[in-house]
Amino acid sequence: MAAAAWYHGDISQVVAEELLAKAGRDGSFLVRDSESVKGAYALCLLFQRHVYTYRILPDAEGLLSVQTIQGIQAKCFRTLPDLIGAYQHPNNGLVTPLLHPVHRPRLAEDSGEEGRGRGLCQAGRGEGPSELMTLPTDGEDARGWGHPLSCPGAPPSSRIHIPQLHQRLQEQVHSSPASDFMGFMAEYLAHHVQDLEALSHGHPQLRHLSTALATACRALHSEIDFTLAGLETLARVFDPPVAPHSPAKEQGFLSSDPDLELLLNKISTVNHLLSSLEKKVLKSLQETVTRHNLALPSVAKAPLPAARPLAVQNFEVKVGKSQRAALMVDVSSGTVTITKRGSGSPEEVIPQDKILQLIKYQSVQSKVRLVCDRENQKSLSRDFIFPSARKREAFCQLLQLMKIQHSNLDEPEIISVYVGTWNMGSTPPPRSLASWLTSRGLGHTQDETTACIPHDIYVIGTQENSLGDREWVEFLCASLKTLMAIDYRVVALQCLWSIKIVVLVKPEHQRRISHVHTSSVKTGIANTLGNKGAVGVSFLFNGTSFGFINCHLASGSEKTHRRNQNYSDILHSLALGDKRLGGFDLTLRFTHLFWFGDLNYRLDMDVQDILSHIVKKDFQALLAVDQLSLEREKNKVFLRFSEGDISFPPTYRYERGTRDTYVWQKSKPTGIRINVPSWCDRILWKSHPETHMVCNSYGCTDDIVTSDHSPVFATFEVGVTSQFVPKEAPGSSPEALACIEWESIEVILKTTSCSKCYIEFHSYCLEEVQRSGENTFQNWDTPGFLKMGWSSKNLPVLNPILPDLEYLGDQHLLLSIKGVESCESYGECCLALRSAIGTTAQQFETFLFHRGEETGSVRGWMRVRVPRGRCGTRERLYEWISFEEEDAEPAAEPPTCPKPPPQRLRSRPRSLPEPTTGYTNPAYFIFEGVP
């Protein structure tokens, strides 16, 4: 069945405008799914080089009508084709009649063409309106479908055009040795219209598919019977009283062929036996050891390490030009001891509460300054130079941990997050994952003094993981307990075939986790197979929202565009986070979003040149041809994401059993396929502006060799917020309100629309969503861009639910630019309140995003007014560590109270750029008069 030619399903506004621009004729139109209202549609119409978008809404009875200008009575229609037919006549409230339907484009190929096939795979999910689904007849314009193929036994009216499916099958035949199997599938394609007709009549059983699969898999029966008999015999040897039985058949696949059902049961039984056999053998051997009192140290389990305080750590440093000294950090007692070389007695013992500030120098990566408080004296500062930057980071992490443990706070302000990704290559893991879980190996790794400090959250993503779900989770928990002596709690497990994500937390944090959501998206063939795709988990840690996405994208050096499309599909379809923010870009819904996995982007360089650079450890030359880096520079994927510095060799494709050799040749029936060494396995993140996020390590292991991929890890120091409790109870005194005021807002959109727009303001600090008036200024003189402006009169004054400075400093606003006629979003952004707190307005500027694409830019002036009695604040645990660009002297006197946030030394660069007269995107300079 094919949809009406003008219906494009779930494409974005950007893609719709591109298709209409290519059509180029007034009256060209298409219909897509609405992004703002489920079950509604958006009618996009081209007139005088501008695109007008109207919303088509269903009423309570399911009748459809177009939202048009006031004064025109809305007409109701039972089906979308009836509506479209009626609006092909003039004087119906549209800017022009619907004259020229824009057909769906051909599916985009991976030839390097943009293709912009977005939404085509998603539309193929069967989410389109049922009244649009028709079988083309001989006389119809079934553009892109080719010649009809008649089905034996089918009436002439049920002929269907399917050469595209045959073409896809032929492409697979060239790279597959299973030619006989492909023959069965080709036969099915010639008859699958009968299954389609059965589905249209409400029969979900794909009878002809079941028959084709049963015939194709007939030879599999004898092979499985042979294997199954052997496994059952072995199981009975080690577990005589219990004969294995076939596990209960999983529901979900409705088969009408008994042979196919029998085959599925056999496969399920084999899977069950394989996953349980090792445990049975181990249990039997352990019983034998116990019964006969045999001493087998290799079988006996080593005792778990008891939880114990962190050992005292010593660091050799240089003080001044030549003086040597030792720093002894005792986290448990909360002291730092400075001892000069050659002196037997401590020179000075500094309690943690006397350490005012720790300054990391950017120019000298191994240098740090310690600023301490001394009674009745000026503050004392000392510079220390460590043997390496890695040792300096270990020292700083230990001092941070000391501050946390002695802070006496009820709720944490900073937590550590571990993220790991590994393509396991469909083989079991080694017995120990210690190097992976403790971030040791190659690249930016943890120092041995801090590697075994347990993290608060562990997020493990795997691809091609052949272990059972429960078995994998138990293995991870046991591994962490062995390493850290902590029973981590499972927050969530989400799986899609062999793609898995597991989230584990310390027991004391379990009560702080809430609003857990999981989701998965298939991006395999036709977006229906889960061999490729993504799994995700989101939750709140107290008041901070986290999102984690593990994905496995399309493989192959030439599949860059396909991988970009996979990313776009995942971004739009993964259902995570607060449902009230469903209209916002997924990357804006979380305080911190981590995206990782086997992204499969390759290196565009000859394999011998790549190997030469790897030997010389010249990774910068390779990163210059890294497909992911190049696509990010073009703003095609992962807009405004961050990634740690890559200082480790490519993690794919190694010879299994070693990390010394890359296997870059793979034999195929059609010849030799080249898989160049590449950084396929990556970890990226994106955080709200002016939040605390530091990547402490990013690397890969060098001793886990069971797969052709090396496991990759990254660790993060993350600032978190908790439920704010005001010092004054609400209602205890006349409530003074804080307010967020706007002087002006200016927006530039990459669009051919000339629609009036309004701005929606979302925030957890507001009681409800607020909305501006229509824009007061509009300019579309530059083709492809729409410039709009709002004055203060058309912008609302926002009143947060709490007026305290400490509370407002952690809050953010989400803005969405929406069309007046369509109520569809043209772009969204996130603004931090922290730097706008004060009596004078502050300038802001940032990008607009929609469905993973940059759609424009927004800038303006805002201020956050806080009542006089609510200006108290305090230093956060992560704010006492700062960066210093130059070797400048610290202030002579320590501050008597914490400075307001905008003036503090920050622990990382600001997420928003400093106010400037230019736009963030050079493309927008045309509005400044720059050629």
C-alpha positions, 0 to 999 in steps of 0.5 A, spaced: 500 500 500 502 506 498 500 513 501 497 519 497 503 522 493 503 529 497 503 526 504 510 526 506 509 523 513 514 525 519 518 530 515 521 536 519 519 543 517 526 544 514 525 538 509 518 540 507 521 547 505 527 544 501 522 540 497 517 546 496 523 550 494 525 545 489 518 545 486 518 552 485 511 554 483 506 558 486 501 553 489 506 547 490 504 544 497 505 538 501 502 535 507 506 532 513 505 530 520 504 536 525 509 536 531 505 540 536 499 536 536 498 528 535 494 526 530 494 533 526 497 535 520 501 541 517 499 543 510 505 547 507 504 551 501 509 555 497 507 562 494 511 568 492 517 564 494 515 563 501 512 557 505 506 558 509 504 553 514 497 551 516 495 546 521 489 541 520 486 539 526 481 533 528 475 535 532 472 530 537 468 526 532 474 525 527 472 531 522 478 535 519 479 542 518 484 547 516 485 553 521 485 559 517 484 567 518 479 569 522 472 571 518 473 564 514 468 559 516 472 552 517 470 547 513 470 539 516 472 533 512 472 526 513 478 524 510 484 528 508 484 527 500 477 530 501 480 536 504 485 537 499 481 536 494 476 542 496 482 547 497 484 546 490 479 551 489 480 559 490 477 563 496 477 558 501 482 562 506 489 560 504 494 564 501 493 561 494 489 554 492 492 548 492 495 547 485 501 542 484 502 536 489 509 535 491 511 528 491 515 524 496 522 524 493 526 517 492 529 514 498 536 517 499 542 513 497 549 513 500 552 516 495 554 522 498 548 526 496 544 530 501 538 527 499 535 529 505 531 523 506 529 525 513 522 522 515 521 517 509 524 511 513 519 513 519 513 514 515 514 507 513 512 505 520 505 505 518 504 511 522 500 515 516 493 516 516 489 510 514 485 513 509 491 515 505 493 508 504 491 506 497 493 501 492 495 504 485 492 502 479 495 502 472 493 509 471 495 512 477 502 516 477 506 512 482 512 516 482 518 512 484 515 505 484 517 503 477 513 498 473 507 494 476 508 486 477 502 482 477 501 477 483 499 470 481 492 469 483 491 476 485 485 481 482 488 486 477 486 491 482 491 489 487 497 489 483 503 493 486 509 496 484 515 493 488 521 494 484 525 498 489 524 492 494 527 487 489 533 492 488 534 492 495 534 485 495 539 485 489 544 489 493 544 484 498 545 478 494 551 481 491 554 481 498 551 475 501 553 468 500 546 466 502 543 466 495 538 460 496 535 464 501 535 470 497 531 466 492 526 465 497 525 472 499 525 474 492 519 469 491 515 472 497 516 479 495 512 477 488 506 475 493 507 479 499 501 484 497 497 478 499 499 479 506 498 486 505 491 485 503 490 481 509 493 486 514 488 491 511 482 486 513 485 486 520 488 479 520 495 480 523 498 473 521 503 474 515 501 467 513 505 468 506 511 470 510 511 465 515 511 460 509 517 463 506 521 463 512 519 456 514 521 453 507 528 457 507 529 455 514 528 448 513 535 445 512 536 449 519 532 444 523 537 438 522 542 442 524 539 445 530 536 438 532 544 435 532 546 441 536 540 441 541 541 433 542 548 434 544 547 440 549 541 436 552 546 430 553 551 435 556 546 438 561 543 431 563 550 429 565 551 435 570 544 436 572 541 429 572 535 430 576 532 435 571 531 434 564 531 441 560 525 443 557 523 448 552 522 455 555 515 458 554 514 461 547 515 468 547 509 472 545 509 477 540 510 473 533 504 471 530 506 465 526 501 461 522 506 456 520 507 450 525 514 448 522 516 455 523 513 455 530 517 449 532 523 452 529 523 458 533 522 453 539 528 450 538 532 456 537 529 459 544 531 452 547 538 452 544 539 459 547 536 457 554 541 451 554 547 455 552 546 461 557 545 456 563 550 450 561 556 454 564 552 455 571 550 448 571 557 446 570 560 450 575 555 448 580 556 441 579 564 442 580 563 446 586 559 441 589 564 436 587 570 440 591 566 441 597 564 433 597 571 431 596 574 436 600 578 438 594 583 444 594 582 448 588 584 455 589 583 456 581 576 455 583 575 458 590 572 465 590 577 470 593 574 474 599 571 480 597 575 486 599 571 490 605 569 497 605 575 501 607 577 508 608 582 511 602 589 510 603 593 516 605 596 518 598 603 522 597 605 526 591 612 528 590 612 536 587 617 542 586 616 548 590 619 554 587 625 553 582 629 548 585 626 546 592 623 539 593 617 537 597 612 531 599 604 533 599 601 528 603 593 527 602 589 524 608 582 524 605 579 521 612 582 526 617 581 532 612 588 534 612 594 536 607 601 535 610 607 539 606 614 536 608 620 539 605 625 534 602 630 531 607 626 534 613 623 528 618 618 532 621 612 535 618 613 542 615 605 544 615 599 541 616 593 544 613 586 542 615 581 542 609 576 547 612 582 552 611 583 551 604 580 557 600 581 555 593 585 551 588 587 554 582 589 550 576 594 553 571 592 552 564 599 554 561 603 549 565 598 543 565 602 540 571 602 546 576 597 548 581 596 554 586 593 552 593 590 558 597 589 557 604 587 561 610 591 563 616 588 566 623 590 573 623 594 574 617 593 575 610 591 568 606 597 564 604 598 561 597 603 556 594 605 554 588 606 546 586 609 543 580 607 536 579 611 530 575 605 530 570 598 533 569 596 526 570 598 527 578 596 534 578 589 531 576 589 526 581 591 531 587 585 535 585 580 529 585 583 527 592 582 534 595 575 535 592 573 528 595 576 530 601 571 537 601 565 532 599 566 528 605 567 533 610 562 538 607 556 535 612 551 537 607 545 533 607 545 532 599 550 532 594 552 538 590 557 534 585 557 527 583 562 523 579 559 519 573 562 513 569 560 512 562 563 506 558 561 503 551 564 497 548 562 493 542 563 486 544 563 482 537 558 477 539 563 474 544 563 473 551 567 478 555 573 476 559 573 474 566 575 481 569 573 488 566 577 491 571 581 496 566 575 498 563 571 499 570 577 503 573 579 507 567 586 504 565 589 503 559 591 508 553 589 516 552 587 520 558 586 515 564 586 515 571 592 515 575 593 509 580 592 513 586 584 515 584 583 509 579 579 505 584 575 511 587 568 508 586 563 513 582 556 515 584 553 513 577 556 507 572 552 507 565 555 501 561 553 501 554 554 495 549 553 493 542 553 486 539 552 483 546 551 476 546 549 475 554 542 474 556 540 481 560 540 478 567 546 475 566 550 481 563 547 485 569 549 480 574 556 480 571 557 488 572 554 488 579 559 482 581 565 486 577 564 492 581 563 489 588 569 486 587 573 492 585 569 497 589 566 493 595 560 496 594 553 493 592 551 497 586 543 498 585 540 497 578 536 504 576 535 501 569 536 496 563 534 497 556 535 492 551 534 492 543 536 486 540 544 486 542 544 493 544 544 494 551 544 500 556 545 499 564 545 504 569 548 503 576 548 507 582 551 507 589 546 504 594 545 511 598 543 515 592 537 510 590 532 514 593 535 520 590 533 517 583 526 518 580 522 519 574 526 513 570 524 513 563 527 508 558 526 508 550 529 504 544 529 506 536 530 501 531 534 504 525 536 497 521 533 495 514 527 500 513 527 502 521 524 495 522 530 491 525 534 492 531 541 490 529 542 497 529 539 503 533 539 506 540 537 505 547 536 510 552 535 512 559 533 518 563 532 520 570 532 525 575 538 525 580 534 530 585 533 536 581 538 535 576 535 531 569 540 526 566 539 523 559 544 517 556 543 514 549 547 508 547 547 507 539 550 502 534 549 506 527 550 503 520 557 500 518 561 502 512 566 507 510 561 509 505 555 510 509 556 517 512 550 520 510 546 513 513 549 514 519 547 522 519 540 519 518 540 514 523 542 520 528 536 524 526 531 518 527 534 517 534 534 524 536 527 525 533 524 518 535 527 516 542 521 518 548 525 520 554 525 526 559 519 530 561 513 529 557 511 536 557 518 538 554 516 533 548 516 539 543 523 541 544 529 538 541 531 532 545 538 535 546 535 541 550 530 536 555 536 534 560 541 538 564 546 533 562 545 528 556 551 523 554 551 520 547 555 514 546 556 507 542 559 504 536 557 510 532 561 507 526 564 513 523 571 512 519 577 515 517 577 517 510 585 516 509 589 510 505 589 504 510 597 504 510 597 512 511 593 510 517 597 505 520 603 509 519 600 515 523 598 510 528 605 507 529 608 515 530 602 516 535 600 522 530 593 522 532 592 529 530 593 527 522 588 522 523 583 526 527 583 531 521 580 526 516 575 523 522 568 523 519 565 524 525 569 530 526 568 533 519 560 532 520 560 535 526 564 541 523 559 541 518 553 542 523 550 535 520 550 531 527 551 532 534 550 540 534 554 543 540 556 537 543 562 536 547 568 530 546 574 529 550 581 530 547 582 523 543 589 521 545 588 514 544 589 509 538 583 507 533 579 502 537 577 498 531 578 493 527 583 489 532 585 482 531 582 478 536 586 476 542 591 482 541 592 489 541 598 489 536 595 488 530 589 491 526 585 487 521 583 491 516 582 486 510 575 482 510 574 477 505 567 477 502 564 473 496 565 479 492 572 480 494 576 484 499 573 489 503 577 494 507 575 496 514 580 502 516 582 502 523 577 508 526 575 511 532 568 508 531 567 508 539 565 515 542 563 518 548 560 525 547 555 530 552 551 536 552 550 540 558 545 546 559 549 553 559 553 555 566 552 548 569 558 544 572 561 539 567 568 536 567 571 530 563 576 527 568 578 521 563 577 519 556 581 513 553 580 505 552 583 499 555 589 495 552 588 488 555 581 486 553 582 483 547 576 478 546 573 483 541 575 487 535 573 493 538 577 496 544 572 498 550 572 506 551 571 509 558 570 517 560 569 519 567 565 526 569 565 531 575 558 533 574 554 539 579 547 537 581 542 541 585 537 538 590 530 541 592 531 548 594 528 550 601 528 557 602 530 560 609 523 564 610 517 559 609 512 562 604 507 566 607 511 568 613 512 575 610 509 579 605 512 575 599 517 580 594 517 577 587 523 576 583 522 577 576 525 576 569 525 582 564 526 583 557 529 589 553 528 586 546 529 579 543 532 578 536 531 572 532 534 570 525 531 563 522 533 559 516 526 559 513 522 561 507 516 562 511 514 569 512 509 567 518 508 572 524 511 568 530 511 568 538 515 565 543 514 560 548 517 560 555 518 554 559 522 553 566 521 549 572 521 555 576 515 558 572 508 555 574 506 555 567 508 556 560 508 563 558 507 566 551 509 573 548 505 577 543 507 577 536 513 579 533 513 587 532 519 587 527 520 582 521 524 582 515 525 577 509 529 581 504 535 576 504 533 569 501 532 563 505 532 567 512 527 571 516 529 576 521 524 578 527 524 582 533 520 583 539 520 589 543 519 589 551 512 591 550 510 584 547 515 580 551 512 578 558 515 579 565 516 572 568 515 571 575 519 565 578 515 561 584 521 562 588 525 569 589 531 567 592 538 568 589 541 561 590 535 558 587 535 562 581 542 561 580 541 554 578 535 555 573 534 555 566 529 557 561 527 554 554 525 558 549 521 556 543 519 560 536 513 558 534 509 560 528 502 564 529 498 560 524 501 553 524 503 553 532 509 549 529 516 550 532 521 553 528 527 553 533 528 552 540 534 554 545 536 554 552 538 560 557 541 560 564 539 565 569 545 565 573 549 570 569 543 575 568 542 576 575 543 583 577 540 590 576 542 591 569 540 587 563 545 582 560 546 580 553 545 573 551 546 570 544 545 562 542 543 558 537 536 555 535 535 548 534 530 543 531 530 536 530 537 536 531 539 541 526 541 548 527 535 553 525 537 560 526 540 564 532 537 568 537 540 574 541 537 579 546 537 583 553 535 580 559 535 581 567 533 577 573 531 582 579 532 579 586 528 582 592 533 585 596 532 580 602 533 574 598 540 575 595 544 570 600 548 565 596 554 560 598 560 557 594 558 550 591 563 545 592 565 545 585 566 553 585 573 553 589 577 549 584 578 554 578 582 555 572 587 561 571 590 563 564 596 567 566 600 566 572 597 572 576 597 573 583 591 572 587 587 577 591 591 580 597 585 579 602 580 573 601 573 575 600 569 576 606 563 573 603 562 569 596 562 573 590 555 574 586 556 568 580 557 572 574 564 575 577 566 568 580 572 565 577 569 559 573 571 552 573 570 552 566 569 556 560 562 560 559 557 556 555 555 562 552 559 567 548 561 573 551 557 579 548 559 581 542 556 585 536 556 579 531 552 573 530 555 566 533 554 564 526 558 567 520 552 566 515 548 571 519 553 577 518 549 579 512 544 582 517 550 586 519 552 589 512 558 584 511 558 581 504 
